[in-house]
Amino acid sequence: MLIDGKWTANWQPVQKADEKGRFVRQDSSFRNWITADGSAGPTGTGGFKAEAGRYRLYVALICPWASRTLIARKLKGLEEIVPVTVVNPRLDDQGWSFGGFPGADADPLYGALHLHELYTRADPHVSGRATVPVLWDEKLGVMVNNESADIVRMFDTAFEGIAPSEIRLAPEDLVAEIDSESARIYRRYNNGVYKAGFASSQEAYDEAVTELFDEMARIEDRLSDGRPFYFGDRMTETDIRIFVTSIRFDAAYHGLFKCNIKRLEDHPNLQAHMLRLLNTGGIAETVDLEHIKAGYYGIKALNPLRIVPAGPAALSAEIAKAKSAF
Ligand SMILES: N[C@@H](CCC(=O)N[C@@H](CS)C(=O)NCC(=O)O)C(=O)O
């Protein structure tokens, strides 16, 4: 991680733990918003007007948080407007790096070797982890935002004047409910798998895995009335939030993170929901199972020899099918 702008050697892939060994994820530190007219958004400062080609999104395809920004970019038709750079899937001793792994890119802006160089370029005294996603302003050479929830929201609204879209990921009439559901789903599902995987005590693991499977049972039950999406007929942010964890579940969390009470496949409604999104609007193109598996099984603290498992074959086949159908 970075301390006062310097990369420190005592880097650990596992973020903070509390006194009981529970995994604690760091809060994001750059919170400016791109808006249609450049006015300030809900947090941070103004000056970031929506313009085609001005902003670049840095992502890791292993990362569920980065993936949801990629999905929002895709569904909102922003591929030509916000270019993307993909880092290598494995975190090494200097964090995320550029280029080398199939499907990963070199840094096109500064030839950086590691993502942390962008953080220190943005703020020479920055402290904290150099996380993805990063939304970068190429015109001013600054980091706009590194919080995926904000990025998804600004992609939903800021570019409507430039690239009008049919879909609204957080419609006005649902936004309050989306926010309260998101907080719960983040805590118990998206971050729940990490709390199980990175627990550093049996007690913390037991607590996390129980909460996780309770939450999966709850979502499974909610979808049991046949609704296609979490809130009914409309696909929203909440569905994307669920999808990014579901698509990784049997490939990474079930094995590596010890989330093995059941598989996703054993939840028919959650599985159908995952496949529905996989086959919607080109979402499959944002999914790369090789990056996901190399990234998770490359976490040395959990898998020192970094051996990547072969399966699950059925999931690979579904992803390939969805990609070729689009
Ligand atoms: N709050 C952030 C969390 C992002 C995050 O934790 N990303 C992880 C990958 S999934 C990361 O970059 N970790 C690098 C590290 O911890 O050094 C968001 O949602 O955007």
The ligand as an SDF file (V2000), in Angstrom:
LIG
                    3D

 20 19  0  0  0  0  0  0  0  0999 V2000
  -14.5490    0.6730   -2.6520 N   0  0  0  0  0  0  0  0  0  0  0  0
  -13.8960    0.1940   -3.7650 C   0  0  0  0  0  0  0  0  0  0  0  0
  -13.2890   -1.1710   -3.4920 C   0  0  0  0  0  0  0  0  0  0  0  0
  -12.4380   -1.6220   -4.6150 C   0  0  0  0  0  0  0  0  0  0  0  0
  -11.4980   -2.7590   -4.2040 C   0  0  0  0  0  0  0  0  0  0  0  0
  -11.4230   -3.1400   -3.0280 O   0  0  0  0  0  0  0  0  0  0  0  0
  -10.7860   -3.2930   -5.1980 N   0  0  0  0  0  0  0  0  0  0  0  0
   -9.8290   -4.3590   -4.9430 C   0  0  0  0  0  0  0  0  0  0  0  0
   -9.9490   -5.4570   -5.9800 C   0  0  0  0  0  0  0  0  0  0  0  0
  -11.4800   -6.3180   -5.9560 S   0  0  0  0  0  0  0  0  0  0  0  0
   -8.4100   -3.8410   -5.0790 C   0  0  0  0  0  0  0  0  0  0  0  0
   -8.1040   -3.1000   -5.9950 O   0  0  0  0  0  0  0  0  0  0  0  0
   -7.5040   -4.2810   -4.1940 N   0  0  0  0  0  0  0  0  0  0  0  0
   -6.1200   -3.9420   -4.2780 C   0  0  0  0  0  0  0  0  0  0  0  0
   -5.4730   -3.9050   -2.9260 C   0  0  0  0  0  0  0  0  0  0  0  0
   -6.1960   -4.0470   -1.9390 O   0  0  0  0  0  0  0  0  0  0  0  0
   -4.2650   -3.6920   -2.8570 O   0  0  0  0  0  0  0  0  0  0  0  0
  -14.8860    0.1520   -4.9090 C   0  0  0  0  0  0  0  0  0  0  0  0
  -15.9670   -0.4400   -4.7670 O   0  0  0  0  0  0  0  0  0  0  0  0
  -14.6000    0.7350   -5.9220 O   0  0  0  0  0  0  0  0  0  0  0  0
  1  2  1  0
  2  3  1  0
  2 18  1  0
  3  4  1  0
  4  5  1  0
  5  6  2  0
  5  7  1  0
  7  8  1  0
  8  9  1  0
  8 11  1  0
  9 10  1  0
 11 12  2  0
 11 13  1  0
 13 14  1  0
 14 15  1  0
 15 16  2  0
 15 17  1  0
 18 19  2  0
 18 20  1  0
M  END
$$$$
